[in-house]
């Protein structure tokens, strides 16, 4: 689970978090105005091939101690999506086995990356992440999350706000507190479209499971959202299990220059050629190849040696 959580930056963004000491992934969930703290840890097991997860759900004291079965079922279903447990990566892992760099991916339990179960949340976080460094993006996202309902006595633990709650917060909050800058208008327009049901982001999950819907079709739908450019669109279809389009950003250029083109900045076409061999998995392969250079990944690899 650690590789899944730490191979993508969402774990730094509310309502998600990672406790290294407890090896625990935490998520603040909600059912309407009810708030729950979900904690996930790996159960002790001798098998490296098959891991079992322990999940605990704490209800907000304002709501009593009883959590209905249907609410628990909904939390578990969304958690499976968040951790990518709904994905069949067997074909990807076979490809990794024959790759000089990616061969370590299966052995350290990597390949899946966390995402929100709500595409509305994923899109809003993507809007906050455009044309800004990651540290600032995290601040924007975490401040926006404060518009959602919080756990009693834990005001820094809030569930993700609905579009209506963000609209209620208004442009002044997004500008003065979240410091979104020009992104304010895009966020407010998107929230208004979702709240008024002109656009249903979660319907994209169903479309992505339809083999007759191409990745290009999905990218076009994301590009219709004000503030979502080609890189963000290619990035977002990855949350839907489509990895056949490269999300080329400044980090991609830097990585490819360092590891593939001897320090010379590559062109986008050059990057496309380098990863073309990975076919429908090329964006995942590109991301993981970069991630394997991070200290977190190196530590996981070292633990397996």
C-alpha positions as CSV (number, residue, x, y, z in Angstrom):
1,X,0.0,0.0,0.0
2,X,2.9,2.4,0.8
3,X,4.0,2.4,-2.8
4,X,0.5,3.1,-4.0
5,X,0.0,6.1,-1.6
6,X,3.5,7.6,-1.9
7,X,3.9,7.4,-5.7
8,X,1.4,10.2,-6.2
9,X,1.2,13.6,-4.6
10,X,-2.4,13.4,-3.6
11,X,-1.4,11.9,-0.2
12,X,-0.1,15.4,0.7
13,X,-3.5,16.9,-0.1
14,X,-6.5,17.0,2.2
15,X,-8.6,15.1,2.9
16,X,-5.9,12.4,2.5
17,X,-2.8,12.0,4.5
18,X,0.0,9.4,5.2
19,X,1.5,8.6,8.6
20,X,4.9,7.2,8.1
21,X,5.3,6.1,11.7
22,X,2.1,4.1,11.7
23,X,2.3,3.2,8.0
24,X,-1.3,4.4,7.8
25,X,-3.2,6.0,5.0
26,X,-5.9,8.3,6.3
27,X,-8.9,9.7,4.5
28,X,-11.7,12.0,5.8
29,X,-14.9,10.7,4.2
30,X,-18.5,12.0,4.3
31,X,-22.1,11.0,3.8
32,X,-23.9,14.2,3.2
33,X,-23.0,16.3,6.3
34,X,-21.7,13.3,8.3
35,X,-18.0,13.0,8.6
36,X,-15.9,9.9,9.1
37,X,-12.2,9.2,9.5
38,X,-11.0,6.2,7.5
39,X,-7.7,4.6,8.4
40,X,-6.0,1.9,6.3
41,X,-3.0,-0.2,7.3
42,X,-1.5,-3.3,5.9
43,X,-2.3,-6.4,8.0
44,X,0.7,-8.5,9.1
45,X,1.2,-11.4,6.7
46,X,4.0,-13.7,5.7
47,X,3.1,-13.5,2.0
48,X,4.6,-10.8,-0.1
49,X,2.5,-11.7,-3.0
50,X,-0.8,-11.1,-1.3
51,X,-1.4,-8.3,1.1
52,X,-4.5,-7.7,3.3
53,X,-5.6,-4.3,4.3
54,X,-7.2,-3.4,7.7
55,X,-9.7,-0.6,7.5
56,X,-11.2,1.2,10.4
57,X,-13.9,3.8,10.2
58,X,-14.5,6.3,13.0
59,X,-17.7,8.3,13.1
60,X,-17.9,11.9,14.1
61,X,-19.0,12.1,17.8
62,X,-21.8,14.4,16.7
63,X,-23.4,11.5,14.8
64,X,-23.2,8.8,17.4
65,X,-21.4,5.5,17.1
66,X,-23.6,3.6,14.7
67,X,-22.6,3.6,11.0
68,X,-25.2,2.0,8.8
69,X,-24.2,-1.0,6.5
70,X,-25.0,0.9,3.3
71,X,-22.8,3.8,4.4
72,X,-19.9,1.5,5.2
73,X,-20.4,-0.3,1.9
74,X,-20.2,3.1,0.1
75,X,-17.0,4.0,1.9
76,X,-15.4,0.6,1.1
77,X,-16.4,0.9,-2.6
78,X,-14.9,4.4,-2.9
79,X,-11.8,3.3,-1.0
80,X,-11.2,0.5,-3.5
81,X,-11.3,3.1,-6.3
82,X,-9.0,5.5,-4.4
83,X,-6.4,2.8,-3.9
84,X,-6.8,1.5,-7.5
85,X,-7.9,-2.0,-6.2
86,X,-10.5,-2.1,-9.0
87,X,-7.8,-2.1,-11.7
88,X,-6.4,-5.2,-13.4
89,X,-2.7,-4.4,-13.9
90,X,-1.6,-8.0,-14.7
91,X,-0.7,-7.0,-18.3
92,X,1.2,-4.0,-17.1
93,X,3.2,-6.1,-14.6
94,X,4.1,-8.7,-17.3
95,X,5.5,-5.8,-19.4
96,X,7.5,-4.5,-16.4
97,X,9.1,-7.9,-15.9
98,X,11.0,-7.5,-19.2
99,X,12.0,-3.9,-18.7
100,X,15.4,-2.8,-17.4
101,X,14.0,0.0,-15.2
102,X,10.4,-1.0,-14.4
103,X,11.2,-4.6,-13.4
104,X,11.3,-3.6,-9.7
105,X,7.8,-2.2,-9.8
106,X,5.8,-5.4,-9.1
107,X,8.2,-6.5,-6.3
108,X,7.7,-3.3,-4.3
109,X,3.9,-3.3,-4.8
110,X,3.9,-0.2,-7.0
111,X,1.9,0.5,-10.1
112,X,-1.3,1.8,-8.6
113,X,-1.6,5.4,-7.6
114,X,-4.1,7.0,-5.3
115,X,-6.9,9.2,-6.6
116,X,-10.1,10.6,-5.3
117,X,-13.2,8.5,-5.8
118,X,-14.8,11.7,-6.9
119,X,-13.8,13.0,-10.3
120,X,-15.1,16.4,-9.2
121,X,-12.4,16.4,-6.5
122,X,-9.7,15.2,-8.9
123,X,-10.6,17.9,-11.4
124,X,-10.6,20.7,-8.8
125,X,-7.2,19.5,-7.5
126,X,-5.9,19.5,-11.1
127,X,-7.1,23.0,-11.6
128,X,-5.2,24.1,-8.5
129,X,-2.0,22.4,-9.8
130,X,-1.7,24.2,-13.1
131,X,1.1,26.6,-13.8
132,X,2.3,26.5,-10.1
133,X,4.9,24.7,-8.1
134,X,3.7,21.7,-6.1
135,X,4.2,23.2,-2.7
136,X,1.9,26.1,-3.6
137,X,-0.7,23.8,-5.2
138,X,-0.9,21.7,-2.0
139,X,-1.5,24.9,0.0
140,X,-4.3,25.9,-2.4
141,X,-5.9,22.5,-2.2
142,X,-5.7,22.1,1.6
143,X,-7.2,25.6,2.1
144,X,-10.1,24.8,-0.3
145,X,-10.8,21.6,1.6
146,X,-11.5,23.6,4.8
147,X,-14.8,24.6,3.2
148,X,-16.0,21.1,3.8
149,X,-17.4,19.8,7.1
150,X,-14.8,18.9,9.7
151,X,-14.5,16.3,12.4
152,X,-15.5,17.6,15.8
153,X,-12.5,19.0,17.7
154,X,-10.3,18.5,14.6
155,X,-10.8,21.6,12.4
156,X,-7.8,20.6,10.3
157,X,-9.5,17.4,9.3
158,X,-12.3,18.2,6.8
159,X,-14.0,16.2,4.2
160,X,-13.8,17.5,0.6
161,X,-16.4,20.3,0.0
162,X,-19.2,19.9,-2.5
163,X,-19.4,22.3,-5.4
164,X,-22.2,24.2,-3.6
165,X,-20.0,24.6,-0.5
166,X,-17.2,26.0,-2.6
167,X,-19.6,28.4,-4.3
168,X,-20.8,29.5,-0.9
169,X,-17.2,30.2,0.1
170,X,-17.1,32.5,-2.9
171,X,-14.4,34.2,-4.9
172,X,-13.1,36.2,-2.0
173,X,-12.2,33.0,0.0
174,X,-10.7,31.3,-3.0
175,X,-8.7,34.4,-3.8
176,X,-7.7,35.8,-0.4
177,X,-7.4,32.5,1.6
178,X,-6.7,29.8,-1.0
179,X,-4.6,32.2,-3.1
180,X,-5.9,30.7,-6.4
181,X,-5.3,33.8,-8.4
182,X,-6.6,33.5,-12.0
183,X,-7.8,30.0,-11.2
184,X,-10.7,31.3,-9.2
185,X,-12.9,31.9,-12.2
186,X,-12.3,28.4,-13.6
187,X,-13.0,26.8,-10.2
188,X,-16.2,28.8,-9.7
189,X,-17.4,28.1,-13.3
190,X,-16.7,24.4,-12.9
191,X,-18.5,24.2,-9.5
192,X,-21.5,26.0,-10.9
193,X,-21.7,23.6,-13.9
194,X,-21.6,20.6,-11.6
195,X,-24.0,22.1,-9.0
196,X,-26.5,22.9,-11.7
197,X,-26.1,19.5,-13.2
198,X,-24.9,20.8,-16.6
199,X,-21.9,18.5,-16.2
200,X,-21.5,15.3,-14.2
201,X,-17.8,14.5,-13.8
202,X,-18.4,11.0,-12.4
203,X,-20.2,10.0,-15.6
204,X,-16.8,9.9,-17.1
205,X,-16.0,6.7,-15.1
206,X,-18.7,4.9,-17.0
207,X,-17.6,6.3,-20.3
208,X,-14.0,5.2,-19.6
209,X,-15.1,1.6,-19.2
210,X,-16.7,1.6,-22.6
211,X,-14.2,0.3,-25.2
212,X,-16.0,2.3,-27.9
213,X,-15.1,5.6,-26.1
214,X,-11.5,6.5,-27.1
215,X,-9.0,8.3,-24.9
216,X,-9.1,11.1,-27.4
217,X,-12.9,11.4,-26.7
218,X,-12.3,11.6,-23.0
219,X,-9.5,14.2,-23.4
220,X,-11.9,16.4,-25.5
221,X,-14.4,16.3,-22.7
222,X,-11.8,17.3,-20.1
223,X,-10.6,20.1,-22.4
224,X,-14.1,21.6,-22.4
225,X,-13.6,22.5,-18.7
226,X,-12.3,26.0,-18.4
227,X,-8.7,25.9,-17.2
228,X,-7.9,22.3,-18.2
229,X,-5.2,22.2,-20.9
230,X,-3.8,19.3,-22.9
231,X,-1.4,18.2,-20.2
232,X,-4.0,18.3,-17.4
233,X,-6.5,16.4,-19.6
234,X,-4.0,13.7,-20.5
235,X,-3.1,13.5,-16.8
236,X,-6.8,13.3,-15.7
237,X,-7.7,10.3,-18.0
238,X,-5.1,8.4,-16.0
239,X,-7.5,8.6,-13.1
240,X,-10.0,6.7,-15.3
241,X,-7.5,4.0,-16.1
242,X,-6.4,5.3,-19.4
243,X,-2.6,5.7,-19.8
244,X,-2.1,5.8,-23.5
245,X,-1.5,9.6,-23.7
246,X,1.6,11.3,-22.2
247,X,1.0,14.1,-19.7
248,X,4.2,16.1,-20.6
249,X,5.0,18.8,-18.2
250,X,8.2,20.5,-16.9
251,X,9.0,17.5,-14.7
252,X,8.8,15.2,-17.6
253,X,11.2,17.3,-19.7
254,X,13.6,17.4,-16.8
255,X,13.5,13.7,-16.2
256,X,13.9,12.8,-19.8
257,X,16.8,15.2,-20.3
258,X,18.6,13.7,-17.3
259,X,18.0,10.0,-18.1
260,X,17.5,9.8,-21.8
261,X,19.0,12.7,-23.7
262,X,22.3,13.4,-21.9
263,X,21.1,16.7,-20.4
264,X,19.7,18.2,-23.6
265,X,16.1,19.3,-23.3
266,X,14.1,17.0,-25.5
267,X,11.2,17.9,-27.7
268,X,7.7,16.6,-27.1
269,X,8.0,14.4,-30.2
270,X,11.3,12.9,-28.8
271,X,9.5,12.1,-25.5
272,X,6.7,10.5,-27.4
273,X,9.2,8.3,-29.3
274,X,11.0,7.2,-26.1
275,X,7.8,5.9,-24.5
276,X,6.0,4.7,-27.6
277,X,7.1,1.1,-26.9
278,X,4.9,1.0,-23.8
279,X,1.8,1.4,-25.9
280,X,-1.4,1.9,-23.8
281,X,0.7,2.0,-20.6
282,X,3.1,4.7,-21.7
283,X,2.0,7.5,-19.3
284,X,2.1,5.1,-16.3
285,X,5.5,3.9,-17.4
286,X,6.8,7.4,-17.8
287,X,5.5,8.4,-14.4
288,X,6.8,5.4,-12.6
289,X,10.2,5.6,-14.3
290,X,10.5,9.1,-12.9
291,X,9.1,8.1,-9.4
292,X,11.7,5.3,-9.1
293,X,14.4,8.1,-8.9
294,X,12.7,9.6,-5.8
295,X,14.1,8.8,-2.3
296,X,10.8,7.2,-1.3
297,X,10.9,4.6,-4.2
298,X,14.6,4.0,-3.6
299,X,13.9,3.2,0.0
300,X,11.2,0.7,-1.0
301,X,13.6,-1.0,-3.4
302,X,16.3,-1.2,-0.8
303,X,13.8,-2.9,1.6
304,X,13.3,-5.7,-0.9
305,X,17.0,-6.3,-1.5
